[in-house]
Amino acid sequence: MNKILLTIVISVVLSACANNKSIYHWGQYESLLYKSYHVPGEGTPDIQIVQLEQDIEKAKSLGKKTPPGLYAHLGFMYASVGNSSLAMEALEMEKSLFPESTVLIDGMINRSLKNAEGNK
């Protein structure tokens, strides 16, 4: 009886994980995050921007959503190459897709504005 119960629990957990993964098109996003922290020189901002933009287009073509954080990460990459207008667009898109991120994103925007004013 315990083996049957264990099998059912494992099946439910695995199917839940599989279903959650299919909601979003993750593309290269997870591997880009990994590389940015563990192999920093390998994922330059320019490379990440291209790959994230491709992931967004692929998600659209598949009719899937982009995962939480993708647009915020893209905004950070745009900002790191000096493209503040595209950075703001990406950050605003993150907020519109995931309203629960508003406090975090607004904090990022406010800090970046303060840093920009301090560098004048």
FENRALIN-V233218 format. One record per pair of residues at least 24 apart in sequence whose ideal C-beta (glycine too) atoms are under 10 Angstrom apart, sorted by the first residue. I is the first residue (numbers start at 1). J is the second residue. D is the distance in whole Angstrom. If there is no record, write none. Layout:
# FENRALIN-V233218
[[I | J | D] [I | J | D]]
This chain:
# FENRALIN-V233218
[[21 | 67 | 10] [22 | 64 | 8] [23 | 64 | 7] [23 | 65 | 6] [23 | 67 | 8] [24 | 55 | 10] [24 | 59 | 7] [24 | 62 | 10] [24 | 64 | 6] [24 | 65 | 5] [24 | 66 | 7] [24 | 67 | 4] [24 | 68 | 8] [24 | 70 | 8] [25 | 55 | 7] [25 | 56 | 9] [25 | 57 | 10] [25 | 58 | 6] [25 | 59 | 4] [25 | 60 | 9] [25 | 61 | 9] [25 | 62 | 5] [25 | 63 | 9] [25 | 64 | 4] [25 | 65 | 7] [25 | 66 | 7] [25 | 67 | 8] [25 | 70 | 9] [26 | 55 | 8] [26 | 59 | 9] [26 | 64 | 9] [26 | 66 | 9] [26 | 67 | 6] [26 | 70 | 8] [27 | 51 | 7] [27 | 52 | 8] [27 | 54 | 7] [27 | 55 | 3] [27 | 56 | 8] [27 | 57 | 10] [27 | 58 | 6] [27 | 59 | 7] [27 | 62 | 10] [27 | 64 | 10] [27 | 66 | 9] [27 | 67 | 9] [27 | 70 | 8] [28 | 52 | 7] [28 | 54 | 8] [28 | 55 | 6] [28 | 58 | 9] [28 | 70 | 10] [29 | 55 | 6] [29 | 56 | 10] [29 | 59 | 10] [29 | 66 | 8] [29 | 67 | 6] [29 | 68 | 10] [29 | 69 | 8] [29 | 70 | 5] [29 | 73 | 7] [29 | 74 | 9] [30 | 67 | 8] [30 | 70 | 10] [32 | 70 | 9] [32 | 73 | 7] [32 | 74 | 10] [32 | 77 | 9] [33 | 69 | 8] [33 | 70 | 10] [33 | 73 | 7] [36 | 73 | 8] [36 | 76 | 10] [36 | 77 | 9] [43 | 77 | 9] [44 | 77 | 9] [44 | 80 | 9] [44 | 81 | 9] [45 | 74 | 10] [45 | 76 | 8] [45 | 77 | 5] [45 | 78 | 8] [45 | 79 | 9] [45 | 80 | 5] [45 | 81 | 5] [45 | 82 | 10] [45 | 83 | 10] [46 | 77 | 8] [46 | 80 | 9] [46 | 81 | 7] [47 | 77 | 9] [48 | 73 | 8] [48 | 74 | 8] [48 | 76 | 9] [48 | 77 | 5] [48 | 78 | 10] [48 | 80 | 9] [48 | 81 | 10] [49 | 73 | 10] [49 | 74 | 7] [49 | 77 | 5] [49 | 78 | 7] [49 | 80 | 9] [49 | 81 | 7] [49 | 83 | 9] [49 | 86 | 9] [49 | 90 | 10] [50 | 77 | 10] [51 | 77 | 10] [52 | 77 | 7] [52 | 78 | 10] [52 | 90 | 9] [53 | 77 | 10] [53 | 90 | 10] [56 | 90 | 10] [56 | 93 | 9] [65 | 97 | 7] [65 | 98 | 10] [66 | 93 | 9] [66 | 94 | 9] [66 | 97 | 7] [66 | 98 | 10] [67 | 97 | 10] [67 | 98 | 9] [68 | 94 | 8] [68 | 97 | 8] [68 | 98 | 5] [68 | 100 | 8] [68 | 101 | 7] [69 | 94 | 7] [69 | 98 | 8] [69 | 101 | 8] [69 | 104 | 10] [70 | 94 | 8] [70 | 97 | 9] [70 | 98 | 10] [71 | 95 | 9] [71 | 96 | 9] [71 | 97 | 7] [71 | 98 | 8] [71 | 101 | 9] [71 | 105 | 9] [72 | 97 | 10] [72 | 98 | 9] [72 | 101 | 7] [72 | 104 | 8] [72 | 105 | 6] [72 | 108 | 7] [75 | 105 | 8] [75 | 108 | 8] [75 | 109 | 9] [75 | 112 | 9] [76 | 108 | 8] [76 | 112 | 9] [79 | 108 | 9] [79 | 109 | 10] [79 | 112 | 6] [79 | 115 | 10] [79 | 116 | 10] [84 | 112 | 8] [84 | 113 | 10] [84 | 116 | 8] [87 | 112 | 8] [88 | 112 | 9] [88 | 113 | 10]]
